[in-house]
Amino acid sequence: MSERSFLRANRHRGEVEAVIDGERRILCLTLGALAELETAFAADTLSELATRFSAGRLSSRDLIRILAAGLRGGGNRVSDEDVADMCIEGGVAAAVAIVRELLVMTFGVPDGGAAEGGETPNP
């Protein structure tokens, strides 16, 4: 296990903790991770990215991209392909919950938004 796996997520920094491939890992959508996602989703601004995510229609490929960016932002050296092959404790439902939590921590999406399929009201 990596030294980082013994740390707890720091919610004030937007970190999320998850068990992936049997190891507790920290995920965080840092500015670098968000820039990666802007490129991956062809979004010109953070606002466009947030709007896309708040629509609640994420594909499995979207989940992989977001998880991978979050893992890299949390200090884990993984590729999107690595993440696609990883086992997430709790399965797909847990992966959706992790992504939703990351998005809430990053964009402040209220309950009922992001990965649950609900529409997010404009603040």
N, CA, C and O atoms as a MOPAC input file, in Angstrom:
PM7 MOZYME 1SCF
protein

 N      0.82900 1    -1.18100 1     0.00000 1
 C      0.00000 1     0.00000 1     0.00000 1
 C      0.87200 1     1.24100 1     0.00000 1
 O      1.94800 1     1.27100 1     0.59600 1
 N      0.38400 1     2.25600 1    -0.67800 1
 C      1.15900 1     3.49000 1    -0.71200 1
 C      1.01000 1     4.23800 1     0.60200 1
 O      0.05600 1     4.03700 1     1.35400 1
 N      1.97700 1     5.10300 1     0.85500 1
 C      1.95500 1     5.91900 1     2.06700 1
 C      0.69700 1     6.78300 1     2.10000 1
 O      0.13700 1     7.01800 1     3.17000 1
 N      0.25300 1     7.25100 1     0.94900 1
 C     -0.92000 1     8.12200 1     0.82700 1
 C     -2.19500 1     7.39500 1     1.25900 1
 O     -3.13700 1     8.04500 1     1.71200 1
 N     -2.25200 1     6.06400 1     1.13300 1
 C     -3.47300 1     5.31900 1     1.43800 1
 C     -3.81800 1     5.32300 1     2.92700 1
 O     -4.94400 1     4.98500 1     3.29200 1
 N     -2.88000 1     5.69500 1     3.78800 1
 C     -3.14000 1     5.72500 1     5.21600 1
 C     -3.73800 1     7.05900 1     5.64800 1
 O     -4.17200 1     7.20000 1     6.79100 1
 N     -3.76500 1     8.03500 1     4.74900 1
 C     -4.29400 1     9.34900 1     5.07100 1
 C     -5.81000 1     9.36500 1     4.92000 1
 O     -6.38100 1     8.58400 1     4.15900 1
 N     -6.43600 1    10.24800 1     5.63900 1
 C     -7.87100 1    10.46400 1     5.52300 1
 C     -8.11000 1    11.61600 1     4.55500 1
 O     -7.27500 1    12.51000 1     4.41900 1
 N     -9.25500 1    11.58500 1     3.88800 1
 C     -9.61400 1    12.65900 1     2.97100 1
 C     -9.79800 1    13.96100 1     3.73900 1
 O    -10.40100 1    13.98200 1     4.81200 1
 N     -9.27900 1    15.03100 1     3.18700 1
 C     -9.44100 1    16.35800 1     3.76400 1
 C    -10.57700 1    17.04700 1     3.00100 1
 O    -10.37400 1    17.54000 1     1.89100 1
 N    -11.75800 1    17.07800 1     3.59500 1
 C    -12.94400 1    17.63100 1     2.94300 1
 C    -12.75900 1    19.11500 1     2.61000 1
 O    -13.34300 1    19.60700 1     1.64500 1
 N    -11.96400 1    19.82200 1     3.38800 1
 C    -11.74100 1    21.25100 1     3.13600 1
 C    -10.95300 1    21.47800 1     1.85200 1
 O    -11.00000 1    22.56400 1     1.27400 1
 N    -10.23200 1    20.45800 1     1.40600 1
 C     -9.49100 1    20.55300 1     0.14100 1
 C    -10.25500 1    19.88500 1    -0.99100 1
 O     -9.74800 1    19.80000 1    -2.11000 1
 N    -11.46400 1    19.41300 1    -0.72000 1
 C    -12.27300 1    18.77400 1    -1.75200 1
 C    -11.93100 1    17.32500 1    -1.99000 1
 O    -12.27400 1    16.76600 1    -3.03200 1
 N    -11.25300 1    16.70100 1    -1.02800 1
 C    -10.85600 1    15.30500 1    -1.19300 1
 C    -11.98700 1    14.35300 1    -0.80800 1
 O    -12.80800 1    14.63800 1     0.06500 1
 N    -11.99400 1    13.22200 1    -1.49100 1
 C    -12.95800 1    12.15300 1    -1.25500 1
 C    -12.15800 1    10.87100 1    -1.05000 1
 O    -11.12600 1    10.66800 1    -1.68900 1
 N    -12.63100 1    10.02600 1    -0.17300 1
 C    -11.96100 1     8.75500 1     0.11200 1
 C    -12.81000 1     7.61500 1    -0.44900 1
 O    -14.03300 1     7.62200 1    -0.31400 1
 N    -12.15800 1     6.63500 1    -1.07900 1
 C    -12.87400 1     5.48600 1    -1.62800 1
 C    -11.97200 1     4.25400 1    -1.59600 1
 O    -10.74800 1     4.36800 1    -1.65100 1
 N    -12.58900 1     3.08400 1    -1.50700 1
 C    -11.84300 1     1.83300 1    -1.58700 1
 C    -11.91500 1     1.34200 1    -3.02800 1
 O    -12.97500 1     0.97500 1    -3.53600 1
 N    -10.74400 1     1.34900 1    -3.66700 1
 C    -10.63500 1     0.95100 1    -5.07000 1
 C     -9.50200 1    -0.05100 1    -5.17900 1
 O     -8.38900 1     0.19600 1    -4.71400 1
 N     -9.80100 1    -1.19400 1    -5.80500 1
 C     -8.83700 1    -2.29800 1    -5.89500 1
 C     -8.33400 1    -2.71400 1    -4.51600 1
 O     -7.16100 1    -3.04700 1    -4.35100 1
 N     -9.22500 1    -2.69300 1    -3.53000 1
 C     -8.89800 1    -3.14000 1    -2.18800 1
 C     -8.04200 1    -2.17600 1    -1.38200 1
 O     -7.59700 1    -2.51000 1    -0.28400 1
 N     -7.80900 1    -0.98100 1    -1.91900 1
 C     -6.96100 1    -0.00100 1    -1.24300 1
 C     -7.72700 1     1.29700 1    -1.03300 1
 O     -8.40600 1     1.78600 1    -1.93600 1
 N     -7.60700 1     1.84500 1     0.16500 1
 C     -8.23100 1     3.14600 1     0.41600 1
 C     -7.42100 1     4.19200 1    -0.32600 1
 O     -6.20500 1     4.29100 1    -0.16300 1
 N     -8.12000 1     4.97800 1    -1.15200 1
 C     -7.44700 1     5.98800 1    -1.97200 1
 C     -8.12100 1     7.34300 1    -1.79300 1
 O     -9.30100 1     7.43600 1    -1.45700 1
 N     -7.34900 1     8.37000 1    -2.02400 1
 C     -7.84600 1     9.73800 1    -1.98000 1
 C     -8.05100 1    10.20800 1    -3.41600 1
 O     -7.18900 1    10.00800 1    -4.27100 1
 N     -9.20000 1    10.83300 1    -3.67600 1
 C     -9.50000 1    11.42500 1    -4.96900 1
 C     -9.76200 1    12.90900 1    -4.76900 1
 O    -10.30800 1    13.31900 1    -3.74500 1
 N     -9.37000 1    13.71500 1    -5.75600 1
 C     -9.59200 1    15.15600 1    -5.66200 1
 C     -9.58800 1    15.74100 1    -7.06900 1
 O     -8.69900 1    15.44900 1    -7.86900 1
 N    -10.57200 1    16.55700 1    -7.36200 1
 C    -10.59200 1    17.23900 1    -8.65400 1
 C     -9.85200 1    18.56800 1    -8.50800 1
 O    -10.45100 1    19.62000 1    -8.28400 1
 N     -8.52900 1    18.48200 1    -8.64200 1
 C     -7.66500 1    19.66300 1    -8.58000 1
 C     -7.86800 1    20.48700 1    -9.85400 1
 O     -8.58200 1    20.06500 1   -10.76300 1
 N     -7.24400 1    21.65000 1    -9.91400 1
 C     -7.32000 1    22.45100 1   -11.14100 1
 C     -6.76500 1    21.67900 1   -12.33600 1
 O     -7.30600 1    21.75300 1   -13.43900 1
 N     -5.67900 1    20.93600 1   -12.10600 1
 C     -5.12000 1    20.11900 1   -13.18500 1
 C     -6.08600 1    19.04300 1   -13.64200 1
 O     -6.22300 1    18.79100 1   -14.83900 1
 N     -6.76100 1    18.40400 1   -12.68100 1
 C     -7.74600 1    17.36700 1   -13.00700 1
 C     -8.92600 1    17.98200 1   -13.75600 1
 O     -9.44500 1    17.38300 1   -14.69900 1
 N     -9.34700 1    19.16900 1   -13.34100 1
 C    -10.45600 1    19.84200 1   -14.02300 1
 C    -10.05900 1    20.24000 1   -15.44800 1
 O    -10.87400 1    20.15000 1   -16.36700 1
 N     -8.82400 1    20.67600 1   -15.63000 1
 C     -8.33800 1    21.00400 1   -16.97300 1
 C     -8.35800 1    19.76100 1   -17.86300 1
 O     -8.71900 1    19.83300 1   -19.03800 1
 N     -7.96500 1    18.62000 1   -17.28900 1
 C     -8.03300 1    17.34300 1   -18.01400 1
 C     -9.44900 1    17.05300 1   -18.45700 1
 O     -9.68700 1    16.66800 1   -19.60200 1
 N    -10.39900 1    17.24200 1   -17.53700 1
 C    -11.79900 1    16.95400 1   -17.84500 1
 C    -12.36900 1    17.93300 1   -18.86700 1
 O    -13.18000 1    17.54300 1   -19.70700 1
 N    -11.95300 1    19.20800 1   -18.80700 1
 C    -12.38700 1    20.16800 1   -19.83000 1
 C    -11.97000 1    19.67300 1   -21.21300 1
 O    -12.75500 1    19.72200 1   -22.16100 1
 N    -10.73800 1    19.19800 1   -21.32000 1
 C    -10.24600 1    18.67800 1   -22.59600 1
 C    -11.00800 1    17.42100 1   -23.00000 1
 O    -11.44500 1    17.29900 1   -24.14500 1
 N    -11.16800 1    16.49400 1   -22.07500 1
 C    -11.84000 1    15.22800 1   -22.37400 1
 C    -13.28900 1    15.42300 1   -22.81000 1
 O    -13.79200 1    14.68000 1   -23.65400 1
 N    -13.95800 1    16.41800 1   -22.23800 1
 C    -15.37200 1    16.64700 1   -22.53900 1
 C    -15.58700 1    17.83700 1   -23.48200 1
 O    -16.71900 1    18.28000 1   -23.67400 1
 N    -14.50300 1    18.35300 1   -24.06800 1
 C    -14.56500 1    19.46400 1   -25.01000 1
 C    -15.34900 1    20.64600 1   -24.44200 1
 O    -16.17600 1    21.24700 1   -25.12700 1
 N    -15.07800 1    20.96300 1   -23.19000 1
 C    -15.71400 1    22.10400 1   -22.52500 1
 C    -14.72500 1    23.26300 1   -22.51000 1
 O    -13.54700 1    23.08400 1   -22.19900 1
 N    -15.21000 1    24.44400 1   -22.84600 1
 C    -14.33700 1    25.62100 1   -22.86800 1
 C    -14.18400 1    26.26700 1   -21.50600 1
 O    -13.20800 1    26.97700 1   -21.26200 1
 N    -15.14600 1    26.02900 1   -20.60700 1
 C    -15.12000 1    26.67200 1   -19.29800 1
 C    -15.53800 1    25.69000 1   -18.20700 1
 O    -16.13200 1    24.64800 1   -18.48600 1
 N    -15.22200 1    26.03500 1   -16.97000 1
 C    -15.68400 1    25.23200 1   -15.83500 1
 C    -17.20500 1    25.22300 1   -15.76400 1
 O    -17.80900 1    24.22100 1   -15.38200 1
 N    -17.81300 1    26.33100 1   -16.12900 1
 C    -19.26800 1    26.42400 1   -16.13300 1
 C    -19.87800 1    25.40400 1   -17.09100 1
 O    -20.86400 1    24.74900 1   -16.75500 1
 N    -19.29500 1    25.26600 1   -18.28200 1
 C    -19.77100 1    24.26400 1   -19.24800 1
 C    -19.60500 1    22.85900 1   -18.68700 1
 O    -20.47700 1    22.00600 1   -18.85200 1
 N    -18.48800 1    22.63100 1   -18.02800 1
 C    -18.23000 1    21.32600 1   -17.42900 1
 C    -19.26800 1    21.03300 1   -16.34300 1
 O    -19.83800 1    19.94200 1   -16.30900 1
 N    -19.51200 1    21.98500 1   -15.47200 1
 C    -20.49700 1    21.81700 1   -14.40700 1
 C    -21.88800 1    21.58100 1   -14.97600 1
 O    -22.63500 1    20.74900 1   -14.46000 1
 N    -22.24200 1    22.30500 1   -16.03400 1
 C    -23.55200 1    22.13300 1   -16.66800 1
 C    -23.68700 1    20.72700 1   -17.23500 1
 O    -24.73200 1    20.09200 1   -17.09500 1
 N    -22.63800 1    20.24900 1   -17.86700 1
 C    -22.66800 1    18.88200 1   -18.42600 1
 C    -22.89300 1    17.85800 1   -17.31400 1
 O    -23.72400 1    16.95900 1   -17.44300 1
 N    -22.14500 1    18.00700 1   -16.22500 1
 C    -22.25800 1    17.04300 1   -15.13500 1
 C    -23.59700 1    17.14400 1   -14.42000 1
 O    -24.13400 1    16.13300 1   -13.96700 1
 N    -24.13900 1    18.34300 1   -14.31400 1
 C    -25.39300 1    18.50500 1   -13.58300 1
 C    -26.58100 1    17.93800 1   -14.34700 1
 O    -27.65800 1    17.76800 1   -13.77500 1
 N    -26.40100 1    17.64400 1   -15.62500 1
 C    -27.47700 1    17.04300 1   -16.41600 1
 C    -27.79000 1    15.63300 1   -15.92600 1
 O    -28.88600 1    15.12400 1   -16.16000 1
 N    -26.82900 1    14.99900 1   -15.24500 1
 C    -27.08300 1    13.68300 1   -14.65800 1
 C    -27.04300 1    12.52300 1   -15.62900 1
 O    -27.45600 1    11.41600 1   -15.28500 1
 N    -26.55500 1    12.75400 1   -16.83300 1
 C    -26.49000 1    11.67800 1   -17.82500 1
 C    -25.02800 1    11.34000 1   -18.09000 1
 O    -24.44100 1    11.80700 1   -19.06500 1
 N    -24.45100 1    10.53000 1   -17.22100 1
 C    -23.05600 1    10.15000 1   -17.34700 1
 C    -22.95000 1     8.71200 1   -17.84900 1
 O    -23.63000 1     7.81500 1   -17.35300 1
 N    -22.09000 1     8.51400 1   -18.83200 1
 C    -21.84700 1     7.16500 1   -19.35000 1
 C    -20.79600 1     6.48000 1   -18.48200 1
 O    -20.17300 1     7.11300 1   -17.63000 1
 N    -20.60600 1     5.19300 1   -18.70400 1
 C    -19.57000 1     4.48400 1   -17.95500 1
 C    -18.19700 1     5.06400 1   -18.30400 1
 O    -17.32100 1     5.13500 1   -17.44200 1
 N    -18.00300 1     5.47700 1   -19.55300 1
 C    -16.73200 1     6.10800 1   -19.95600 1
 C    -16.52500 1     7.43200 1   -19.20600 1
 O    -15.40800 1     7.76700 1   -18.81000 1
 N    -17.62800 1     8.18000 1   -19.02000 1
 C    -17.55500 1     9.42200 1   -18.24900 1
 C    -17.11900 1     9.13300 1   -16.81800 1
 O    -16.27500 1     9.83800 1   -16.26600 1
 N    -17.69900 1     8.08900 1   -16.21600 1
 C    -17.33800 1     7.71100 1   -14.84800 1
 C    -15.85100 1     7.38900 1   -14.75600 1
 O    -15.17300 1     7.81500 1   -13.82100 1
 N    -15.34900 1     6.63400 1   -15.73200 1
 C    -13.92500 1     6.27000 1   -15.75500 1
 C    -13.06300 1     7.53300 1   -15.83200 1
 O    -12.09800 1     7.67300 1   -15.08000 1
 N    -13.40800 1     8.44400 1   -16.73400 1
 C    -12.62100 1     9.67700 1   -16.89600 1
 C    -12.60200 1    10.50700 1   -15.61700 1
 O    -11.55200 1    11.00400 1   -15.20800 1
 N    -13.76200 1    10.65400 1   -14.99000 1
 C    -13.85600 1    11.47200 1   -13.77400 1
 C    -13.11000 1    10.80000 1   -12.61900 1
 O    -12.36900 1    11.45800 1   -11.88800 1
 N    -13.30800 1     9.49000 1   -12.45800 1
 C    -12.59700 1     8.75900 1   -11.40400 1
 C    -11.08400 1     8.84600 1   -11.61300 1
 O    -10.33200 1     9.08900 1   -10.66900 1
 N    -10.64800 1     8.64500 1   -12.85200 1
 C     -9.21100 1     8.67900 1   -13.15100 1
 C     -8.63100 1    10.06400 1   -12.86800 1
 O     -7.56500 1    10.17500 1   -12.26200 1
 N     -9.31900 1    11.11100 1   -13.29700 1
 C     -8.84400 1    12.48000 1   -13.03900 1
 C     -8.80300 1    12.74100 1   -11.53700 1
 O     -7.85900 1    13.35300 1   -11.03600 1
 N     -9.82700 1    12.27800 1   -10.81700 1
 C     -9.86900 1    12.44900 1    -9.36500 1
 C     -8.76300 1    11.67900 1    -8.66300 1
 O     -8.15900 1    12.17900 1    -7.71300 1
 N     -8.49800 1    10.46900 1    -9.12600 1
 C     -7.41200 1     9.68200 1    -8.54000 1
 C     -6.06300 1    10.35700 1    -8.78200 1
 O     -5.24000 1    10.44900 1    -7.87200 1
 N     -5.83900 1    10.82800 1   -10.01000 1
 C     -4.58300 1    11.51500 1   -10.30200 1
 C     -4.47300 1    12.79300 1    -9.47400 1
 O     -3.39600 1    13.11700 1    -8.97300 1
 N     -5.58200 1    13.52100 1    -9.32800 1
 C     -5.59500 1    14.72900 1    -8.50900 1
 C     -5.30900 1    14.43800 1    -7.04600 1
 O     -4.81400 1    15.29600 1    -6.31600 1
 N     -5.62600 1    13.22000 1    -6.62300 1
 C     -5.36100 1    12.79400 1    -5.25000 1
 C     -3.98700 1    12.18200 1    -5.06500 1
 O     -3.66400 1    11.69400 1    -3.98200 1
 N     -3.16700 1    12.20300 1    -6.12000 1
 C     -1.79700 1    11.71900 1    -6.00600 1
 C     -1.57400 1    10.27800 1    -6.44300 1
 O     -0.49100 1     9.73400 1    -6.22800 1
 N     -2.56700 1     9.65500 1    -7.04600 1
 C     -2.43100 1     8.27900 1    -7.52500 1
 C     -1.96400 1     8.30000 1    -8.98000 1
 O     -2.49300 1     9.05400 1    -9.79700 1
 N     -0.99000 1     7.48400 1    -9.29100 1
 C     -0.47900 1     7.40800 1   -10.66500 1
 C     -1.22300 1     6.30900 1   -11.40900 1
 O     -0.84600 1     5.13800 1   -11.36400 1
 N     -2.28400 1     6.71200 1   -12.09200 1
 C     -3.10400 1     5.76500 1   -12.84600 1
 C     -3.52400 1     6.39700 1   -14.16200 1
 O     -3.63900 1     7.61700 1   -14.28000 1
 N     -3.75000 1     5.53900 1   -15.14500 1
 C     -4.27700 1     5.99600 1   -16.43000 1
 C     -5.78000 1     5.70600 1   -16.45100 1
 O     -6.29000 1     4.99200 1   -15.58900 1
 N     -6.47300 1     6.25500 1   -17.42200 1
 C     -7.89000 1     5.94700 1   -17.58900 1
 C     -8.06700 1     4.43200 1   -17.78500 1
 O     -9.01400 1     3.83700 1   -17.26900 1
 N     -7.15000 1     3.82800 1   -18.53000 1
 C     -7.22400 1     2.39100 1   -18.79200 1
 C     -7.05000 1     1.58600 1   -17.50000 1
 O     -7.72100 1     0.57300 1   -17.29700 1
 N     -6.14700 1     2.04300 1   -16.63200 1
 C     -5.97000 1     1.38800 1   -15.33400 1
 C     -7.27600 1     1.42100 1   -14.55000 1
 O     -7.69700 1     0.41200 1   -13.98300 1
 N     -7.90800 1     2.58100 1   -14.52200 1
 C     -9.15000 1     2.75600 1   -13.75900 1
 C    -10.26300 1     1.87100 1   -14.32400 1
 O    -11.07000 1     1.32600 1   -13.57200 1
 N    -10.30300 1     1.73200 1   -15.64500 1
 C    -11.32200 1     0.89200 1   -16.28300 1
 C    -11.22500 1    -0.55400 1   -15.80700 1
 O    -12.23000 1    -1.26400 1   -15.77000 1
 N    -10.02200 1    -0.99400 1   -15.44400 1
 C     -9.81200 1    -2.36900 1   -14.99800 1
 C     -9.88600 1    -2.53500 1   -13.48300 1
 O     -9.81400 1    -3.65700 1   -12.98300 1
 N    -10.02800 1    -1.43800 1   -12.75100 1
 C    -10.04500 1    -1.51400 1   -11.28700 1
 C    -11.40600 1    -1.96200 1   -10.76100 1
 O    -12.44600 1    -1.75300 1   -11.38500 1
 N    -11.35100 1    -2.58100 1    -9.59600 1
 C    -12.55400 1    -3.03300 1    -8.90200 1
 C    -12.89500 1    -2.00800 1    -7.82600 1
 O    -12.05700 1    -1.68200 1    -6.98500 1
 N    -14.10600 1    -1.50900 1    -7.85200 1
 C    -14.53400 1    -0.53900 1    -6.85200 1
 C    -15.43700 1    -1.24700 1    -5.85600 1
 O    -16.43400 1    -1.86700 1    -6.22500 1
 N    -15.06600 1    -1.13900 1    -4.58600 1
 C    -15.86800 1    -1.76700 1    -3.54300 1
 C    -17.27800 1    -1.18400 1    -3.60400 1
 O    -17.46500 1     0.02300 1    -3.44800 1
 N    -18.27000 1    -2.05000 1    -3.83300 1
 C    -19.65300 1    -1.59500 1    -3.95700 1
 C    -20.13100 1    -1.54900 1    -5.39600 1
 O    -21.29800 1    -1.25300 1    -5.65200 1
 N    -19.23700 1    -1.84100 1    -6.34700 1
 C    -19.62600 1    -1.92400 1    -7.75300 1
 C    -19.93800 1    -0.59600 1    -8.41900 1
 O    -19.47000 1     0.46100 1    -7.99800 1
 N    -20.73800 1    -0.68000 1    -9.46300 1
 C    -21.07300 1     0.49700 1   -10.26100 1
 C    -21.81900 1     1.54400 1    -9.43700 1
 O    -21.57900 1     2.74200 1    -9.58800 1
 N    -22.71000 1     1.09900 1    -8.58000 1
 C    -23.44600 1     2.05400 1    -7.73000 1
 C    -22.48100 1     2.85900 1    -6.86900 1
 O    -22.67700 1     4.05900 1    -6.67400 1
 N    -21.45200 1     2.21500 1    -6.35800 1
 C    -20.44800 1     2.91300 1    -5.55000 1
 C    -19.63500 1     3.86900 1    -6.42200 1
 O    -19.29800 1     4.96800 1    -5.98200 1
 N    -19.31900 1     3.46200 1    -7.65100 1
 C    -18.57900 1     4.34000 1    -8.56300 1
 C    -19.38300 1     5.61000 1    -8.83500 1
 O    -18.83100 1     6.71000 1    -8.84000 1
 N    -20.67800 1     5.45600 1    -9.06000 1
 C    -21.54400 1     6.61900 1    -9.28600 1
 C    -21.56700 1     7.50800 1    -8.04700 1
 O    -21.51800 1     8.73300 1    -8.16200 1
 N    -21.63900 1     6.90100 1    -6.86900 1
 C    -21.66200 1     7.66800 1    -5.61600 1
 C    -20.34800 1     8.42700 1    -5.40600 1
 O    -20.35900 1     9.56300 1    -4.93300 1
 N    -19.22700 1     7.81100 1    -5.75000 1
 C    -17.91700 1     8.46000 1    -5.61000 1
 C    -17.84500 1     9.66000 1    -6.54700 1
 O    -17.42500 1    10.74500 1    -6.14500 1
 N    -18.25400 1     9.46300 1    -7.79100 1
 C    -18.22800 1    10.55200 1    -8.76500 1
 C    -19.15600 1    11.67400 1    -8.31200 1
 O    -18.79700 1    12.84900 1    -8.38800 1
 N    -20.32700 1    11.31900 1    -7.84900 1
 C    -21.27100 1    12.33800 1    -7.38200 1
 C    -20.66400 1    13.14200 1    -6.23200 1
 O    -20.77400 1    14.36700 1    -6.20000 1
 N    -20.02700 1    12.45000 1    -5.29300 1
 C    -19.40500 1    13.13100 1    -4.15800 1
 C    -18.27700 1    14.06000 1    -4.61900 1
 O    -18.14500 1    15.17700 1    -4.11900 1
 N    -17.47000 1    13.59400 1    -5.56800 1
 C    -16.40400 1    14.43900 1    -6.12600 1
 C    -16.98300 1    15.70600 1    -6.75100 1
 O    -16.46400 1    16.80400 1    -6.55200 1
 N    -18.06800 1    15.53700 1    -7.50900 1
 C    -18.68000 1    16.68400 1    -8.17400 1
 C    -19.30400 1    17.64200 1    -7.16500 1
 O    -19.22800 1    18.86000 1    -7.33100 1
 N    -19.91800 1    17.09800 1    -6.12900 1
 C    -20.49000 1    17.94200 1    -5.08300 1
 C    -19.38200 1    18.72100 1    -4.38000 1
 O    -19.52500 1    19.91800 1    -4.13500 1
 N    -18.28700 1    18.05000 1    -4.05900 1
 C    -17.17000 1    18.71000 1    -3.38400 1
 C    -16.55800 1    19.79700 1    -4.26600 1
 O    -16.09200 1    20.81700 1    -3.75900 1
 N    -16.55700 1    19.58600 1    -5.56900 1
 C    -15.92100 1    20.51900 1    -6.49300 1
 C    -16.83600 1    21.65900 1    -6.92200 1
 O    -16.43900 1    22.82500 1    -6.91400 1
 N    -18.07000 1    21.30900 1    -7.29800 1
 C    -18.97700 1    22.29300 1    -7.87000 1
 C    -20.10900 1    22.70400 1    -6.93300 1
 O    -20.85900 1    23.63300 1    -7.23200 1
 N    -20.23300 1    22.00600 1    -5.79100 1
 C    -21.30800 1    22.33400 1    -4.86700 1
 C    -22.67900 1    21.97700 1    -5.39100 1
 O    -23.66100 1    22.64900 1    -5.07500 1
 N    -22.75900 1    20.91400 1    -6.19900 1
 C    -24.03900 1    20.48000 1    -6.75500 1
 C    -24.93400 1    20.02200 1    -5.61600 1
 O    -24.54100 1    19.14000 1    -4.85300 1
 N    -26.12700 1    20.59300 1    -5.47800 1
 C    -27.02700 1    20.20200 1    -4.38700 1
 C    -27.60200 1    18.80700 1    -4.57800 1
 O    -27.48600 1    18.22900 1    -5.65900 1
 N    -28.22100 1    18.26400 1    -3.53700 1
 C    -28.86200 1    16.94700 1    -3.61800 1
 C    -29.81700 1    16.91000 1    -4.79700 1
 O    -30.49400 1    17.88800 1    -5.11600 1
 N    -29.84800 1    15.72700 1    -5.44300 1
 C    -30.73700 1    15.55200 1    -6.58200 1
 C    -30.06800 1    15.89000 1    -7.89900 1
 O    -30.69200 1    15.74200 1    -8.94900 1
 N    -28.83100 1    16.33400 1    -7.88200 1
 C    -28.14600 1    16.68600 1    -9.12300 1
 C    -27.19100 1    15.61200 1    -9.54900 1
 O    -27.28200 1    14.46500 1    -9.11200 1
 N    -26.28900 1    15.98600 1   -10.39100 1
 C    -25.22100 1    15.15400 1   -10.93300 1
 C    -25.62400 1    13.73300 1   -11.21400 1
 O    -26.58500 1    13.50500 1   -11.94800 1
 N    -24.92900 1    12.77500 1   -10.66000 1
 C    -25.03800 1    11.38800 1   -11.09300 1
 C    -26.32300 1    10.68500 1   -10.65400 1
 O    -26.42000 1     9.46700 1   -10.80400 1
 N    -27.29200 1    11.39200 1   -10.12800 1
 C    -28.54500 1    10.74000 1    -9.76000 1
 C    -29.63700 1    10.94300 1   -10.80400 1
 O    -30.71500 1    10.35900 1   -10.68900 1
 N    -29.38200 1    11.73900 1   -11.79400 1
 C    -30.35200 1    11.92300 1   -12.85000 1
 C    -31.30800 1    13.08100 1   -12.61400 1
 O    -32.12900 1    13.38200 1   -13.48000 1
 N    -31.22300 1    13.73300 1   -11.47300 1
 C    -32.09700 1    14.87400 1   -11.20900 1
 C    -31.52300 1    16.13200 1   -11.81600 1
 O    -30.32700 1    16.21700 1   -12.09900 1
 N    -32.39000 1    17.10600 1   -12.01300 1
 C    -31.92000 1    18.38700 1   -12.53700 1
 C    -31.43800 1    19.25200 1   -11.39900 1
 O    -32.01700 1    19.25600 1   -10.31300 1
 N    -30.38800 1    19.97400 1   -11.65300 1
 C    -29.80700 1    20.83200 1   -10.63400 1
 C    -30.25500 1    22.26300 1   -10.86300 1
 O    -30.02700 1    22.81400 1   -11.94100 1
 N    -30.88900 1    22.87800 1    -9.86900 1
 C    -31.29500 1    24.26100 1   -10.04100 1
 C    -30.08100 1    25.17400 1   -10.10500 1
 O    -29.05100 1    24.90000 1    -9.49000 1
 N    -30.21200 1    26.25300 1   -10.84800 1
 C    -29.14700 1    27.25000 1   -10.93800 1
 C    -29.11000 1    28.05200 1    -9.64600 1
 O    -30.13900 1    28.57900 1    -9.22300 1
 N    -27.92400 1    28.15700 1    -8.99900 1
 C    -27.86700 1    28.89800 1    -7.74100 1
 C    -28.09800 1    30.37800 1    -7.93100 1
 O    -28.08000 1    31.13500 1    -6.96000 1

